[in-house]
Amino acid sequence: MENGEYVFVNGGEIYKQNIFFSGNDQSEFNYVGKSTEDPIVSSSQIKDYGTKLYVTTKEMREFYGVQSGESLTGYDMCPDVTLWCGRGYYSNDFPEYDLYFRVDNSTQLNQIASYYNLPYPINQTITDKLNNDYISLSMFKYEENTIVLGSVKFENNIPTLLKMYCAIKTEGLKTAVQKGTVYTNQGVILEQGMQYITLGGNGFSYSSATGEDITTAYEDIKYNISEGDPFMSWKATITDASTGIVKTKFYESSKSVRKAIANYNIGSDFESYDKSPNINYWLGRSYIEDGETELFFNAENSDMLDDVCAYYNLPIPYNDEVKELLNNNRTLIRFKSYDLNRLGEGNFVELVIAGVVFENDQATQIKLYTNRRWNE
């Protein structure tokens, strides 16, 4: 299964899903973050028949080391549940609610299905994962403990549906939240990597890895945060595939960018390089000691990029699919948006990054960078 959030019912039917990086409809996952005061689940959900609110139980909060809340009482609660996690209800008293619980294993889930006289929610493949690879389905984590979530839906106080929620992750507890791809020479993938968030953790880890079908000069590239630069706040450690030599690639933003986004009047706009007049905004550069330098710029559209390539007499970096995105759906592949022209909110520039690689002061390659987000 692809990375994403899935809710299963009736022996494996997909009740709703959010497949990451698919551009799929997000309406079933219309959550508003930090909209309640619950210490564990502070989001609400906007639905057709009202706003759904979530309240975690005393026991769920204790799982996270929080001493507050109340236990569920007054509901039809299966005695086979070992941890009731909370309830979801509508603020307008719509007569429907969910009671959430920890799914321990398939035996317990079958017992819960029998108690409520409802269909077992998952198929054999997910059952095997539940019993043998619990962590791969888990929705919550605190310290070394994880939770696979289930729920019973009630309508007019009658149980009507048994659900199980799964977060299909990229690897272990890591879920990819951004996917970057670097194109060159009419769409050849030079580099591809993911940005991950670890379930239950507070920080991101950055890494870039190559596969068998990816052409690259490097065997491994790892990115790390480097404080100080207001725009390009990272550096990369690179292992050369042919020699095994490890080098560091440094990044710095241009003086123009620093002035625009942070009011810093320091730095360089790289006047000593052969800069194409077709480029309106130079963003920064990267460099490797005794190696290549790359100047980054905003790729406004394919025509502009074609002119840049013609200036340097180098191949265009994109294929037809990427060209279509560059011209008609920049939002989907943007790096970030900034108020570079200082025109205020609503006039931010969507940056799609491209680069010119220089070796011994000679332009040798044009690259185009795309950045996909998990929910787009």
C-alpha positions, 0 to 999 in steps of 0.5 A: 500500500502507498504511504498515507492514512486509511480507514478500513471497514467491513473486511477491508473496504476503504472507508476513506483514505488520504494517499500522500503525494497523490493530489487526491481529494482532501475533503474527507480529511478536512481537519482544523489544527489547534482548534480545541484545548484537548492536550492530545488531539487539539483538532476538529473536523468540518463535515457536511452536518457539523463540526466534529470535536474530539476529547481524549480520555483520562487513560489516553492522556496518561499514556502520554504522561498527562494527568487530566481528563475523565474516563468514558462512562455511560456508553455501550463499552466493549469489555475486551477493550484495554484502552479507551482513547476518546470520543468524537461528537458533533458540536450541534448535537447531531445524533452520531458519535465515535468511541475510539480505542486501542486495537491490541491484536486481531483476536481482540478486534474479532472479540470487539466485532462480535460484541457489537455484532458488526463486521470485522473491519480489515482484510487478511493482509492488514490482519497479518500486519496488525499481528506481526508488524504493529508499528507499521500501522500505528497512529500514535506513539509516546516514548517506546509505545505505539497505538493502532486506533479503532472506533465504533460509530454510533447513530442514535446510540446504536453501534453501526460501524466498526473502523480501524485507522492505519498510518502506512509509513515509509519506513519504520516510524518515518513518514515522508512529508515532502519529496524532492526531485532534481531533473536535468537533460530533458527529464533525467532524474539526477537526484531524488529524496524525501523529507521525513517526520517520525511518528511521535517526534518533534523534529524532521530528519532530512535525507536524500537517497538514490535508487537503481533507476536514478542517474547521479554523480553521488552515492549518498547525500545527507542534508543537515540544518545549518543556522544563520542563513535566512533562506538556505539554512542547510548544508549537505554531506556528499559521498562520491560514488566513484571514489568514496571521498566525503565532501561538504556542500555549502549553501548561501542565499543571495544578497537580494534574497536576504534583503527581501525576506530578512532585511539583511544588507549583506552577502553577494549577488555573485557578479563574478559569474556568467549570469544569464540576462534572462533570469530575473531573480538569483536566489543563492548558490551552493559550492563544494571546495575544489569542486562545482558551484551552482547558482540558483534562480527562480524558474518562472516558466518553460519559455524563460527556462528555454532562453536560459538554456539557449544562453548557456547552450545546454539541454533543457532540464524538464520532460513534458510532464514537468513542463506542464506542471511548471507552466500550469501548476507551479503550486504543486512543485514550488519550493516555498512562497516569499514576498520577494517584491515586498508587495504584501500578502496575496502577492507572494512569489511562488519559487520553483528552483532551477540551477546553473552548475559551473565547473572551472567557471564554465556552465556545464548543466541546468537543473530543475528542482521540484518539491511535492508535499504529502497532502498535494 
